[in-house]
Amino acid sequence: MKIMVAVKRVVDYAVKIRVKPDKTGVETHNVKMSMNPFCEIALEEALRIKESGLASEVVAVSMGPAQCVDTLRTGLAMGADRGIHVEATGALYPLSVAKLLKALVEVENPGLLILGKQAIDDDCNQTGQMVAGLLGWPQGTFASKVVLDKENQVATVDREVDGGLETLSLDLPAVITTDLRLNQPRYATLPNIMKAKSKVIKKLTPQELKVEIRSDLEVVQVTEPPKRKAGVIISSVDELIDKLKNEAHVI
């Protein structure tokens, strides 16, 4: 079985985000970029499935500008067998990404498609659900545990919901999106980083996949959240109640 994993290049989680002066988006020039943490978890799970003997190949896929190749190289250094880069210069929104993934699935025919549940730049949490809908595949989102039954072609997924855990049984092929508690991604070792340089990254364009990139969304303005007011120290319970009643108006 082949597993396809989607990975996204985002602003590194440790970077302090700055809004562009013209408020059209966030500053990415000369900013450290890295693989989306949820995508790292998705890739790690695919690699563990392969290492357990339940999959034969792990293919990492990324979409966006030429710099996405660096993200794919990181995935290859972690252990992915090969990469696919769909080069697109404009903004990619979840529906466009889902259509591109659907086209790639039709070419590659994987038995399992794994994605991070969301990206830390837009927090959309939409792509996995959309691509499952386009493919007509069962989906297990927010996965905290994945168990594959290769003989019966079934994936059992524990997913985190508001009330606790929900267990789903999915017929393969299926789409799974990963949550934080699924695993701890590995670090790429120096030998694997060197090996990754010789691994194949296939380049494609949306036109070659017969997907039109367009969006029904328009970003009007991006602004920073308002700064919090400084806290105050109160001297008594009576003063606290007075402020809650007359200033905060919560009692």
C-alpha positions in Angstrom: 0.0 0.0 0.0 1.2 3.5 -0.8 0.6 6.4 1.6 0.4 10.0 0.4 1.1 12.8 2.9 0.4 16.5 2.3 3.0 18.9 3.9 2.8 22.6 4.0 5.5 25.3 4.2 4.5 27.9 6.9 6.1 30.5 9.1 8.0 28.7 11.8 6.0 28.4 15.0 8.6 30.2 17.1 8.6 33.3 14.9 6.8 36.4 16.1 4.3 37.2 13.4 4.4 40.7 11.8 1.7 42.2 9.7 2.7 43.9 6.5 2.6 47.7 6.5 -0.1 47.7 3.7 -2.2 45.1 5.8 -2.5 42.7 2.9 -1.1 39.8 4.9 1.8 38.7 7.2 5.4 39.4 6.5 7.2 36.3 5.1 10.3 38.0 3.5 13.5 37.0 5.5 11.3 35.1 7.9 12.2 31.5 9.0 9.9 29.0 7.3 9.4 25.3 8.3 7.1 22.4 7.9 3.7 22.8 9.5 3.8 21.0 12.9 0.6 19.0 12.1 2.0 17.9 8.8 5.1 16.6 10.6 2.8 14.5 12.7 1.1 13.2 9.6 4.4 12.3 8.0 5.6 10.6 11.2 2.5 8.5 11.3 2.9 7.4 7.7 6.5 6.5 8.3 5.6 4.4 11.4 3.0 2.6 9.3 5.6 1.8 6.7 8.1 0.7 9.3 5.5 -1.7 10.7 5.3 -3.4 7.3 1.8 -2.2 6.5 2.9 0.2 3.7 5.4 0.0 0.9 6.0 3.6 0.0 5.5 7.1 1.5 5.0 10.0 -0.9 5.3 13.6 0.4 3.4 16.3 -1.5 3.6 20.0 -1.2 2.1 22.9 -3.1 3.2 26.5 -3.5 6.3 28.5 -4.6 9.7 27.0 -5.4 10.8 27.2 -1.8 8.4 24.4 -0.9 11.1 22.0 -2.2 13.0 22.8 1.0 10.0 21.5 3.0 9.9 18.4 0.8 13.6 17.8 1.4 12.9 17.9 5.2 10.2 15.3 4.6 12.5 13.1 2.6 15.2 13.4 5.3 12.6 12.2 7.9 12.1 9.1 5.7 9.7 9.7 2.9 10.6 7.8 -0.3 9.9 10.6 -2.8 8.3 13.9 -3.2 5.9 15.7 -5.5 5.9 19.5 -5.8 3.0 21.3 -7.4 4.3 24.7 -8.2 1.9 27.6 -7.8 2.9 31.2 -7.3 -0.5 32.6 -6.1 -2.4 32.1 -2.9 -3.8 28.6 -2.4 -6.9 28.2 -0.4 -8.3 24.9 1.0 -10.6 24.1 -1.9 -7.9 24.6 -4.5 -5.5 22.4 -2.5 -8.2 19.8 -2.1 -8.8 19.7 -5.9 -5.0 19.4 -6.5 -4.8 16.6 -4.0 -7.7 14.8 -5.6 -5.9 15.0 -9.0 -2.7 13.7 -7.5 -4.6 10.8 -5.8 -6.0 9.8 -9.2 -2.5 9.7 -10.6 -0.7 8.0 -7.7 -3.6 5.8 -6.4 -2.5 5.7 -2.7 -4.4 3.5 -0.2 -4.3 6.2 2.4 -4.1 10.0 2.4 -2.8 11.6 5.6 -2.9 15.4 6.3 -2.4 17.6 9.4 -5.7 18.6 10.8 -4.9 22.3 10.1 -2.0 24.6 9.2 -0.8 27.1 11.9 -0.8 30.0 9.4 -4.5 30.1 8.5 -6.0 27.5 10.9 -8.6 26.6 8.4 -9.0 22.9 9.2 -10.8 22.3 5.9 -8.6 20.6 3.3 -8.8 17.1 4.7 -12.6 17.2 4.8 -12.9 18.8 1.4 -10.6 16.3 -0.4 -12.5 13.4 1.3 -15.7 14.8 -0.1 -14.3 15.3 -3.6 -12.9 11.7 -3.6 -15.9 10.1 -2.0 -13.6 8.5 0.6 -14.3 7.9 4.3 -12.6 10.3 6.6 -11.2 10.3 10.2 -10.4 13.7 11.4 -8.4 14.8 14.6 -6.9 11.4 14.8 -5.1 10.6 18.1 -4.6 6.9 17.3 -4.5 5.0 14.0 -4.5 1.2 13.7 -4.5 -0.4 10.2 -5.8 -3.9 9.4 -4.2 -4.6 6.0 -5.9 -8.0 5.6 -9.4 -6.5 5.9 -8.4 -3.1 4.4 -9.7 -1.2 7.4 -8.3 1.7 9.4 -9.5 2.2 13.0 -9.2 5.8 14.1 -9.6 7.2 17.6 -10.5 10.9 17.2 -10.7 13.6 19.8 -14.1 15.2 20.2 -15.6 17.6 22.8 -17.0 14.8 24.9 -13.8 12.7 24.8 -12.8 10.1 22.2 -14.7 8.7 19.3 -13.6 5.5 17.5 -14.3 5.1 13.8 -13.7 2.2 11.4 -12.9 3.3 7.9 -12.8 1.2 4.8 -9.6 1.9 2.8 -8.8 4.0 0.8 -9.5 6.8 3.3 -8.4 10.3 4.4 -7.0 10.8 7.9 -6.1 14.2 9.5 -3.8 14.2 12.5 -4.1 15.8 15.9 -1.3 16.8 18.3 -1.4 13.7 20.5 -1.0 11.1 17.7 2.8 10.9 18.0 6.1 12.8 18.5 7.8 13.5 15.1 11.3 12.3 14.7 14.3 14.5 13.9 16.1 14.1 10.6 19.6 12.7 11.2 22.6 14.0 9.3 23.0 10.9 7.2 19.3 11.0 6.2 19.6 14.7 5.3 22.5 13.8 2.9 20.5 10.9 1.4 17.5 13.2 0.9 19.5 15.2 -1.6 19.4 12.3 -4.0 15.8 11.4 -3.6 13.4 12.3 -6.4 11.1 15.3 -6.3 8.7 15.4 -9.2 7.5 18.8 -10.3 4.0 19.4 -11.6 1.8 22.4 -12.3 -1.9 22.8 -11.7 -2.3 23.0 -15.5 -0.8 19.6 -15.9 -3.2 18.3 -13.3 -6.1 20.0 -15.1 -7.0 22.0 -12.0 -8.0 25.7 -12.3 -6.7 27.7 -9.4 -9.2 30.3 -8.4 -10.8 31.4 -5.1 -14.2 32.7 -4.0 -12.4 34.3 -1.1 -10.9 37.8 -0.9 -8.7 39.0 1.9 -9.8 42.5 2.6 -7.4 43.4 5.4 -5.1 41.7 7.9 -4.6 43.4 11.3 -3.0 42.6 14.6 -5.3 41.8 17.5 -5.9 44.7 19.9 -3.4 45.0 22.7 -4.6 43.9 26.1 -5.0 46.5 28.8 -2.7 46.3 31.8 -4.1 44.5 34.8 -4.9 46.1 38.1 -4.3 45.0 41.7 -7.3 45.2 43.9 -7.2 45.4 47.7 -10.4 43.7 48.8 -13.3 41.4 47.7 -15.7 44.4 47.9 -13.6 46.2 45.3 -13.5 43.1 43.1 -17.3 42.8 43.2 -17.7 46.5 42.5 -15.4 46.3 39.4 -17.1 43.2 38.1 -20.5 44.8 38.5 -19.9 48.4 37.4 -16.9 48.1 35.0 -16.9 44.6 33.5 -20.7 44.3 33.8 -20.5 40.5 34.2 -22.6 40.3 37.4 
